[in-house]
Each structure stands twice: as C-alpha cells, then as structure tokens.
Amino acid sequence: MKKTTAALGAALLAISAQSAFAQSSVTLYGIVDTSIRYLTNANKANDSEVQMGVGPITGSRWGLKGQEDLGGGLSAVFRLENGFNLWNGQLASSNTLFNRMAYVGLQSNQYGALTFGRQNTPLFDQLGNVFDPLTVGNFDQDSWLPGALGYGLRSNNSVKYDGHFGGLEVEAMYAFGGVAGSVGASNMYGVTAAYSFGPFSFDAGYQQNSDLHNNKYRVANVSGVYQIGPVKAMAGWLYGQDNTGIVDLYMGASGSPAANFAAPVTNTNRIDNGLYAGAVWQVTAPLTLTAAYYYDHASNALNPDGATLSTGIRYSAVLLAEYSLSKRTEVYGTVDFTRGTGAATADFPGRNNQTGVAVGLRNIF
C-alpha cells in the first residue's frame, strides 16, 4: 500500500510539473546582420571609404524572452536583449551585456503590461515598429532627429506601461534619475497614444529627458500611416527643444566636428523641426522597396567651431530594396544621400554632403 501511494504521489508530481512547464515559455531569438558600404566624403580630405559595418535598419542582436502564466489572464514576463557588432564580435556597448533591453514585469490580457528595467521609450517603440519607414535608421547619414535622441531612445531604471484597448494603444514611461538631492536630475518621462482604424494609424507623443544638471530635452511628435493595398505611406513631424547639448553631439557623423565636440554645450535652447515622408511597397512576396525623405530645420544649433550658434538645415533621401531568400534570410541594397547647410555643416567630416551605397545580408532566428 505504501509503495502504491508513493507511486501515485510521484505520478501526480510529474503531471503537475509538466502542467507548470506547459504554462511557461522561454524563447531564444535574434538577428545577425551586416553590410558592406561605400561612402563619399568620409573624412576631412573628402576621401571615399569602403567599410563593413552595421546594417541600415537592423543591428545584430540576440535575446531571451519568457512568459509564465499566473492564471486569470495574468502572466509574468521578462526580456534580455544584447546588441553586438558582427564584423568584429564586440559588444555594441562597452561593458554592457544587455544594452538593448533588460526588464521584468507583469502582463494582463485585459489591463496591459507593467515592466521594470532598461527599456525602449514609447517614442522609439512607435517610430521603430510602425511610423518610421526606416524604423529609425542606423547609418549616420540616414539618421534624423530620433537618432539625436541618443540615450533618449532607451532608458535605464524605468517603469513602463503598455495597454491595448481596441484600436487604441497607450504607452507611458518614467525613469528614475537616481541622483541624490534631486528627483528631476537625469530622469525621463514620456507618453504616446496610437490609434488604428481601417487602413489608418495615427500617433502622438511627448518625451522629456533631463541631464545630471537638470537641463531638459523635450520632444513632441505626430505621425501617421495609411495602407493602400501593398503600399504603406508614412509621414510625420517631430519638434525638439534641447538645453542638454546632446542633439548637437549626436547629429554628427563619424569624424565630424559635432561628433568631436569635447563636451555638450548646454542652455542654448536649440529648436528642431523635423519632417519626414516615406513609403514601403511590398512589390512581390519576397521583394520590398522602401523610400524615405527626412528634413530638419534647427535654430540655435552649434556651428563647427563648437562655440557659436546659428541656423542649420539638413535633409536625407534613402532608397532600400530587400529580397527574402527564405522566411529567415534576406539580402538588401540601399542608396542614400544627405546634405547640410549652415550650422548643419558641423555634422559632416568634410564637404557638406555624403552619398552612401551598401549591400548586406540579414538572418533572423
């Protein structure tokens, strides 16, 4: 009898363990992507270069994400995501393993998700997933005002809410600054509201980042998408007001005066008005074409001397073709041109324009 009871208990325990396992999941995923790129006016001498580097829209990464069913439509979730440079095997961010995302939280089927850790900002989520034709491009020459957000695209020490209510999605985030004696220093908060109905999607949002001295960088955005058969048309506007000096630094291409400024110049009240338009066309099942145009008008922008201020205009035009060899593997090619005038010449290492041509290979797992 004791043996029978013990055997039954062991069987029930095994069934319970299998049931618990069935309600939990952990997924390994990632993207392996690199391109070979030709770029004009790549240094002060206006020499051209050919270089292997990041892809135009997706950086290489690997990650783990998990979910555990807690019952009643509630789940525990986590995500750990690391970016790396395929061409040299290094971490995308020095001494930071999970530089892209590292969070844990609770998710409700009815009320949305509440997560804690290092996370994408609501602004980055919406532009990257829906409203920017290049999902916030990686090349310096393709980047526009979101690229200048720099640290504002992701935040450490953050609490984030993401809720879906029919066609409405609301995201809100607050990041603790962690500076003794000042609640506002180095903190961040932002909110977006996106609504979809039929072929239309709209998004509006606001974000504020503070530096260690409580100087502010504020961004407001309005964006829209319209699906016309196999074509998605996109357009939007970003308004930025910066007193942290980070925009002057982050708008600069590699080797430019802006990228080499010794430190941010604060309290200049730089104002940016960024406009964009683009389209993504699914030509055939394997072939996708993307065209994008970005424009930014900046006032109180830092000149190449790093000391005086003036107005600057910068614009970029990009064409991207992607061809799927399978469900997981794509080849692509891209051509882009960018030019700047006035204070925007600080963003270029030589002449005030650059042309890039790249081909690449992407595998998704």
ZAKOLKE-566094 format. One record per residue (C-alpha): x, y, z; residue in one letter. Coordinates in steps of 0.001 Angstrom, whole numbers, padded with zeros to 6 digits, always signed. Layout:
XYZa ...
END
This chain:
+000000+000000+000000m +002826+002378+000860k +004508+001615-002480k +001228+002273-004322t +000719+005597-002505t +004293+006646-003208a +003965+005762-006883a +000702+007706-007149l +002273+010714-005443g +005236+010630-007825a +002903+010416-010813a +000850+013400-009615l +004044+015384-009028l +005266+014614-012531a +001917+015619-014040i +001962+018853-012024s +005495+019666-013198a +004552+019033-016840q +001483+021248-016453s +003572+024075-014951a +006148+023711-017706f +003427+023853-020358a +002284+027197-018963q +005766+028746-019190s +007989+029508-022164s +011456+030857-022830v +012436+031813-026379t +015892+032445-027844l +015769+034863-030772y +017995+037249-032698g +019139+038987-035863i +022548+038579-037499v +023104+041420-039954d +025991+043255-041584t +026611+045359-044691s +029479+046448-046916i +029165+050163-047562r +030760+052715-049882y +030634+056310-048589l +031818+059559-050163t +033418+062481-048284n +034152+060214-045342a +036919+062371-043799n +038273+065924-043773k +040162+065274-047019a +036883+064181-048663n +038200+060700-049357d +035780+057848-050004s +035781+054674-047932e +034569+051084-048162v +033759+049528-044821q +031966+046574-043266m +029569+047631-040531g +026037+047723-039216v +023010+047160-041433g +020895+050187-042415p +017852+049305-040316i +018620+046327-038049t +021620+045912-035799g +022760+042411-034852s +021357+041135-031565r +020400+038065-029589w +017911+037820-026792g +015869+035737-024399l +012218+036396-023668k +009976+034462-021337g +006419+034255-020116q +004794+032398-017243e +001030+032023-016975d -000082+033033-013457l -003758+032394-014111g -006727+034698-014615g -005212+036244-017744g -002112+037416-015848l +001442+036480-016847s +004949+037204-015620a +007241+038325-018470v +010910+039112-018935f +013244+040079-021760r +017025+040278-022067l +018485+041588-025342e +022119+042151-026302n +023421+044074-029310g +026748+043133-030890f +028942+044051-033851n +029039+041134-036263l +032117+042378-038133w +034418+042297-035082n +032472+040290-032495g +032435+043089-029917q +029552+044245-027746l +027646+047124-029310a +028036+048989-025984s +031249+048591-023992s +030876+046805-020647n +027119+046438-021098t +025834+042952-021840l +022106+043659-022299f +022369+047129-023807n +019152+046927-025803r +016681+045652-023201m +016638+044079-019754a +013289+044052-017983y +010816+042009-015961v +007133+042640-015353g +003515+041571-015323l +001174+041380-018312q -002606+041259-018185s -004808+040275-021109n -007283+042940-020009q -005263+045748-018461y -001920+045746-020314g +001704+045292-019246a +003755+046909-016483l +007509+046332-016792t +010653+047403-014932f +014294+047802-016082g +016092+049031-019206r +013548+049504-021977q +012729+051237-025247n +010983+054564-024777t +007391+054844-026054p +008621+057211-028788l +011154+054635-030022f +008571+051831-029893d +006149+053685-032134q +008676+055045-034642l +010640+051795-034779g +007671+049456-035069n +005105+051425-037076v +005625+055010-038159f +009207+055498-039460d +009844+053897-042872p +013444+053048-041874l +012493+052075-038283t +014958+054805-037132v +017911+054187-039491g +021327+053031-038290n +023633+054833-040721f +024724+058296-039574d +023679+059613-042965q +020169+058109-042694d +019560+059265-039157s +017403+062237-038278w +016119+063742-035047l +015329+060380-033341p +018976+059441-033833g +019898+062613-031996a +017854+061423-029031l +020789+059148-028224g +020188+057997-024685y +016580+059050-025077g +015711+056044-027262l +016135+053720-024280r +016089+054363-020556s +017563+052635-017529n +015750+052400-014183n +012410+052739-015945s +008813+051776-015203v +006725+051330-018347k +003054+050725-019055y +001716+049446-022391d -002021+048977-022806g -004189+047997-025796h -007878+048945-025847f -009427+048035-029184g -007673+050197-031782g -006015+052379-029135l -002535+051729-027719e -001262+053833-024825v +002340+053726-023624e +003790+055650-020680a +007237+055528-019065m +009030+057071-016123y +012761+056586-015493a +014311+057372-012124f +017348+059640-012235g +018982+058193-009131g +020729+061473-008282v +020911+062238-004553a +019252+065517-003647g +017378+065913-006966s +014346+063971-008146v +014410+065635-011576g +018107+065300-012497a +018840+062549-015037s +015241+061356-015084n +012957+060785-018063m +009252+060520-018776y +007233+060053-021924g +003823+059061-023241v +002389+058096-026628t -001122+057354-027870a -001561+055455-031141a -004904+054710-032772y -005655+052437-035728s -008878+052150-037691f -009164+050551-041097g -006153+051485-043222p -005205+054467-040995f -002896+054661-037972s -002030+057817-036035f +000335+058508-033170d +001058+061483-030934a +003536+061675-028097g +005709+063688-025770y +009031+062901-024081q +011349+064769-021706q +014898+063822-020728n +016947+065615-018069s +020725+065593-017691d +022680+065445-014446l +022277+069216-014015h +018517+069087-014661n +018759+070661-018132n +015886+069466-020340k +015480+067900-023761y +011818+067889-024842r +010362+066174-027918v +006806+066174-029269a +005711+064112-032268n +002755+063481-034543v +002851+060635-037086s +000560+058815-039484g +000412+055709-041706v -002009+054840-044484y -002137+051366-046044q -003018+051330-049741i -003032+047699-050841g +000621+046593-050835p +001874+050141-050084v +002216+051829-046702k +002554+055624-046891a +004040+057393-043858m +004545+060974-042735a +005277+062777-039507g +006661+065741-037588w +008995+065946-034605l +009584+069067-032564y +012602+069210-030278g +013779+071736-027684q +017217+070952-026276d +019166+072557-023451n +021308+069486-022676t +023570+069905-025735g +023104+066255-026666i +021473+066961-030053v +024499+068939-031294d +026710+065969-030381l +024559+063117-031661y +023609+064580-035050m +027235+064419-036159g +028563+061698-038472a +031764+059882-037558s +034774+062215-037804g +032673+065388-037961s +033230+068464-035764p +029924+067758-033991a +030956+064217-033096a +034259+065546-031756n +032918+068310-029522f +034702+067939-026189a +031518+068242-024124a +027857+069190-024585p +027210+072937-024747v +024159+073437-022558t +021353+076019-022330n +021454+077066-025989t +017704+076429-026438n +018249+074552-029692r +014953+074148-031561i +014475+071438-034205d +011559+070970-036561n +011882+067583-038225g +009608+066437-041049l +009595+063115-042847y +007682+061198-045504a +008126+057751-046968g +006563+054600-048350a +007074+050849-048054v +005930+048799-051074w +005583+045009-050956q +006222+044538-054691v +006135+040737-054582t +006173+038194-051757a +009981+038277-051500p +010683+041880-052647l +010102+045025-050557t +011058+048568-051630l +011304+051496-049205t +011755+055195-049944a +012218+057822-047227a +012902+061542-047004y +013938+063360-043806y +014241+067103-043243y +015355+069038-040173d +015439+072782-039567h +017449+073749-036474a +017825+077128-034817s +020389+077923-032114n +022462+074997-033376a +026184+074772-032665l +028492+075728-035554n +031579+073690-036493p +033741+075916-034261d +031889+074465-031261g +031293+077921-029786a +028848+079998-031852t +025219+079355-032762l +023218+079724-035968s +020515+078105-038097t +021098+074792-039859g +019174+072722-042411i +019777+069052-043055r +017977+066583-045321y +018390+062953-046376s +016865+060780-049103a +017059+056973-048929v +016121+054048-051170l +016181+050491-049776l +015459+047178-051525a +015092+043962-049511e +014754+040474-051039y +013822+037422-048961s +015659+034233-049858l +013616+032378-047234s +011463+033140-044186k +014644+033856-042217r +017240+035187-044677t +017285+038434-046672e +019692+040252-048946v +019363+044009-049382y +020807+047065-051042g +020489+050744-050151t +021433+054115-051619v +021292+057336-049612d +022219+060999-049964f +022402+063626-047223t +023307+067313-047235r +023512+070091-044654g +023832+073867-044691t +024586+076485-042044g +025204+075010-038608a +024407+071543-040003a +027812+071504-041749t +029144+070567-038293a +027569+067136-038889d +029899+066338-041807f +033629+065483-041629p +034469+067187-044965g +032144+068581-047598r +028580+069267-046557n +027182+066182-048307n +027682+062424-048402q +026441+059617-050651t +026334+056014-049484g +025783+052706-051274v +025547+049447-049327a +024717+045770-049784v +024103+043366-046939g +022813+040073-045620l +020407+039516-042714r +019433+036274-040969n +016645+036206-038415i +016288+033401-035885f 
END
